[in-house]
Amino acid sequence: MPANTNPIFSAKGAIQWNPAILTAANTAKDGTGTVATVFTGNAAGNSAGNFVQKLVARALGTNVATVLRVFINNGAVNTTAANNSLIAEFTLPATTLSEVAAQPDFTVPLNFVVPAGYKLNCTLGTAVAAGYALTAIGGEY
């Protein structure tokens, strides 16, 4: 089979997020358990998938240190470990709520195509109080 000689580029931006604030701990390293789905490969109904450039985690107040784990799921149930693959981990330091200093954002560079039907799921290693808002930024084909 010949390789694709005509590269495709995103036709428009794709910004996706999970409306729930991520606060709960999930110590499973296989993508099972409670996860936050942040990005899907066919959110616009396209069959080519979507490109995900980065994932941004934003602390929403005072939190203890934890780790953000990012899994790719093949579109099936995440309760079966074989459907998930851990692709990134990112340390999130303790944060303190302030009305005079900005909370930092934490960016995980990804830069790959999420096939149609696949999902990016996230978990936290320890429970946090205020939580994190997770936003994925990419493009639709």
Contacts in CASP RR format, 6 or more apart in sequence:
PFRMAT RR
TARGET T0000
AUTHOR 0000-0000-0000
METHOD contacts of the structure
MODEL  1
MPANTNPIFSAKGAIQWNPAILTAANTAKDGTGTVATVFTGNAAGNSAGN
FVQKLVARALGTNVATVLRVFINNGAVNTTAANNSLIAEFTLPATTLSEV
AAQPDFTVPLNFVVPAGYKLNCTLGTAVAAGYALTAIGGEY
8 48 0 8 1.000
8 141 0 8 1.000
10 50 0 8 1.000
10 51 0 8 1.000
10 138 0 8 1.000
10 139 0 8 1.000
10 140 0 8 1.000
10 141 0 8 1.000
11 139 0 8 1.000
11 140 0 8 1.000
11 141 0 8 1.000
12 139 0 8 1.000
12 140 0 8 1.000
13 138 0 8 1.000
13 139 0 8 1.000
13 140 0 8 1.000
14 39 0 8 1.000
14 43 0 8 1.000
14 44 0 8 1.000
14 50 0 8 1.000
14 51 0 8 1.000
14 52 0 8 1.000
14 136 0 8 1.000
14 137 0 8 1.000
14 138 0 8 1.000
14 139 0 8 1.000
14 140 0 8 1.000
15 135 0 8 1.000
15 136 0 8 1.000
15 137 0 8 1.000
15 138 0 8 1.000
16 38 0 8 1.000
16 39 0 8 1.000
16 40 0 8 1.000
16 43 0 8 1.000
16 135 0 8 1.000
16 136 0 8 1.000
17 38 0 8 1.000
17 133 0 8 1.000
17 134 0 8 1.000
17 135 0 8 1.000
17 136 0 8 1.000
18 36 0 8 1.000
18 37 0 8 1.000
18 38 0 8 1.000
18 122 0 8 1.000
18 134 0 8 1.000
20 36 0 8 1.000
21 60 0 8 1.000
21 130 0 8 1.000
21 131 0 8 1.000
21 132 0 8 1.000
21 133 0 8 1.000
22 36 0 8 1.000
22 122 0 8 1.000
22 123 0 8 1.000
22 124 0 8 1.000
22 131 0 8 1.000
22 132 0 8 1.000
22 133 0 8 1.000
22 134 0 8 1.000
23 124 0 8 1.000
23 127 0 8 1.000
23 128 0 8 1.000
23 129 0 8 1.000
23 130 0 8 1.000
23 131 0 8 1.000
23 132 0 8 1.000
24 34 0 8 1.000
24 124 0 8 1.000
24 127 0 8 1.000
25 66 0 8 1.000
25 124 0 8 1.000
25 125 0 8 1.000
25 126 0 8 1.000
25 127 0 8 1.000
26 33 0 8 1.000
26 34 0 8 1.000
26 35 0 8 1.000
26 69 0 8 1.000
26 123 0 8 1.000
26 124 0 8 1.000
26 125 0 8 1.000
27 125 0 8 1.000
28 123 0 8 1.000
29 69 0 8 1.000
29 86 0 8 1.000
30 81 0 8 1.000
30 84 0 8 1.000
30 86 0 8 1.000
31 69 0 8 1.000
31 71 0 8 1.000
31 73 0 8 1.000
31 78 0 8 1.000
31 81 0 8 1.000
31 84 0 8 1.000
31 86 0 8 1.000
31 121 0 8 1.000
31 123 0 8 1.000
32 78 0 8 1.000
32 79 0 8 1.000
32 80 0 8 1.000
32 81 0 8 1.000
32 84 0 8 1.000
33 78 0 8 1.000
33 79 0 8 1.000
33 123 0 8 1.000
34 123 0 8 1.000
35 71 0 8 1.000
35 78 0 8 1.000
35 121 0 8 1.000
35 122 0 8 1.000
35 123 0 8 1.000
36 121 0 8 1.000
36 122 0 8 1.000
36 123 0 8 1.000
36 134 0 8 1.000
37 73 0 8 1.000
37 119 0 8 1.000
37 120 0 8 1.000
37 121 0 8 1.000
38 55 0 8 1.000
38 120 0 8 1.000
38 121 0 8 1.000
38 122 0 8 1.000
38 134 0 8 1.000
38 135 0 8 1.000
38 136 0 8 1.000
39 50 0 8 1.000
39 52 0 8 1.000
39 55 0 8 1.000
39 114 0 8 1.000
39 119 0 8 1.000
39 120 0 8 1.000
39 136 0 8 1.000
40 50 0 8 1.000
40 114 0 8 1.000
40 117 0 8 1.000
40 118 0 8 1.000
40 119 0 8 1.000
40 120 0 8 1.000
41 49 0 8 1.000
41 50 0 8 1.000
41 114 0 8 1.000
41 115 0 8 1.000
41 116 0 8 1.000
41 117 0 8 1.000
41 118 0 8 1.000
41 119 0 8 1.000
42 49 0 8 1.000
42 50 0 8 1.000
42 116 0 8 1.000
42 117 0 8 1.000
43 50 0 8 1.000
43 140 0 8 1.000
44 50 0 8 1.000
44 140 0 8 1.000
45 116 0 8 1.000
46 116 0 8 1.000
46 140 0 8 1.000
46 141 0 8 1.000
47 116 0 8 1.000
48 116 0 8 1.000
48 141 0 8 1.000
49 113 0 8 1.000
49 114 0 8 1.000
49 115 0 8 1.000
49 116 0 8 1.000
49 117 0 8 1.000
49 118 0 8 1.000
49 140 0 8 1.000
49 141 0 8 1.000
50 113 0 8 1.000
50 114 0 8 1.000
50 138 0 8 1.000
50 139 0 8 1.000
50 140 0 8 1.000
50 141 0 8 1.000
51 111 0 8 1.000
51 112 0 8 1.000
51 113 0 8 1.000
51 114 0 8 1.000
51 138 0 8 1.000
51 139 0 8 1.000
51 140 0 8 1.000
51 141 0 8 1.000
52 110 0 8 1.000
52 111 0 8 1.000
52 112 0 8 1.000
52 113 0 8 1.000
52 114 0 8 1.000
52 120 0 8 1.000
52 136 0 8 1.000
52 137 0 8 1.000
52 138 0 8 1.000
52 139 0 8 1.000
53 109 0 8 1.000
53 110 0 8 1.000
53 111 0 8 1.000
53 137 0 8 1.000
53 138 0 8 1.000
53 139 0 8 1.000
54 107 0 8 1.000
54 108 0 8 1.000
54 109 0 8 1.000
54 110 0 8 1.000
54 111 0 8 1.000
54 136 0 8 1.000
54 137 0 8 1.000
54 138 0 8 1.000
55 70 0 8 1.000
55 88 0 8 1.000
55 107 0 8 1.000
55 108 0 8 1.000
55 110 0 8 1.000
55 120 0 8 1.000
55 122 0 8 1.000
55 134 0 8 1.000
55 135 0 8 1.000
55 136 0 8 1.000
55 137 0 8 1.000
56 105 0 8 1.000
56 106 0 8 1.000
56 107 0 8 1.000
56 108 0 8 1.000
56 134 0 8 1.000
56 135 0 8 1.000
56 136 0 8 1.000
56 137 0 8 1.000
57 68 0 8 1.000
57 90 0 8 1.000
57 92 0 8 1.000
57 105 0 8 1.000
57 106 0 8 1.000
57 107 0 8 1.000
57 108 0 8 1.000
57 132 0 8 1.000
57 133 0 8 1.000
57 134 0 8 1.000
58 103 0 8 1.000
58 105 0 8 1.000
58 106 0 8 1.000
58 132 0 8 1.000
58 133 0 8 1.000
58 134 0 8 1.000
58 135 0 8 1.000
59 92 0 8 1.000
59 95 0 8 1.000
59 103 0 8 1.000
59 104 0 8 1.000
59 106 0 8 1.000
59 130 0 8 1.000
59 131 0 8 1.000
59 132 0 8 1.000
60 103 0 8 1.000
60 130 0 8 1.000
60 131 0 8 1.000
60 132 0 8 1.000
60 133 0 8 1.000
61 95 0 8 1.000
61 96 0 8 1.000
61 97 0 8 1.000
61 103 0 8 1.000
61 129 0 8 1.000
61 130 0 8 1.000
61 131 0 8 1.000
62 95 0 8 1.000
62 96 0 8 1.000
62 97 0 8 1.000
62 129 0 8 1.000
62 130 0 8 1.000
63 92 0 8 1.000
63 94 0 8 1.000
63 95 0 8 1.000
63 128 0 8 1.000
63 129 0 8 1.000
63 130 0 8 1.000
63 131 0 8 1.000
63 132 0 8 1.000
64 94 0 8 1.000
64 126 0 8 1.000
64 128 0 8 1.000
64 129 0 8 1.000
65 91 0 8 1.000
65 92 0 8 1.000
65 93 0 8 1.000
65 94 0 8 1.000
65 126 0 8 1.000
66 92 0 8 1.000
66 124 0 8 1.000
66 125 0 8 1.000
66 126 0 8 1.000
66 127 0 8 1.000
66 128 0 8 1.000
67 89 0 8 1.000
67 90 0 8 1.000
67 91 0 8 1.000
67 92 0 8 1.000
67 124 0 8 1.000
67 125 0 8 1.000
67 126 0 8 1.000
68 89 0 8 1.000
68 90 0 8 1.000
68 91 0 8 1.000
68 92 0 8 1.000
68 106 0 8 1.000
68 108 0 8 1.000
68 122 0 8 1.000
68 123 0 8 1.000
68 124 0 8 1.000
68 132 0 8 1.000
69 86 0 8 1.000
69 88 0 8 1.000
69 89 0 8 1.000
69 122 0 8 1.000
69 123 0 8 1.000
69 124 0 8 1.000
69 125 0 8 1.000
70 86 0 8 1.000
70 87 0 8 1.000
70 88 0 8 1.000
70 89 0 8 1.000
70 90 0 8 1.000
70 108 0 8 1.000
70 110 0 8 1.000
70 120 0 8 1.000
70 121 0 8 1.000
70 122 0 8 1.000
71 78 0 8 1.000
71 84 0 8 1.000
71 85 0 8 1.000
71 86 0 8 1.000
71 87 0 8 1.000
71 120 0 8 1.000
71 121 0 8 1.000
71 122 0 8 1.000
71 123 0 8 1.000
72 84 0 8 1.000
72 85 0 8 1.000
72 87 0 8 1.000
72 114 0 8 1.000
72 118 0 8 1.000
72 119 0 8 1.000
72 120 0 8 1.000
72 121 0 8 1.000
73 83 0 8 1.000
73 84 0 8 1.000
73 118 0 8 1.000
73 119 0 8 1.000
73 120 0 8 1.000
73 121 0 8 1.000
74 83 0 8 1.000
74 84 0 8 1.000
74 117 0 8 1.000
74 118 0 8 1.000
75 83 0 8 1.000
75 117 0 8 1.000
75 118 0 8 1.000
75 119 0 8 1.000
76 83 0 8 1.000
77 83 0 8 1.000
78 84 0 8 1.000
78 119 0 8 1.000
78 121 0 8 1.000
84 121 0 8 1.000
87 110 0 8 1.000
88 108 0 8 1.000
88 110 0 8 1.000
90 106 0 8 1.000
90 108 0 8 1.000
92 106 0 8 1.000
92 124 0 8 1.000
92 132 0 8 1.000
95 103 0 8 1.000
95 104 0 8 1.000
95 130 0 8 1.000
97 103 0 8 1.000
97 130 0 8 1.000
110 120 0 8 1.000
110 136 0 8 1.000
114 120 0 8 1.000
120 136 0 8 1.000
122 134 0 8 1.000
124 132 0 8 1.000
END
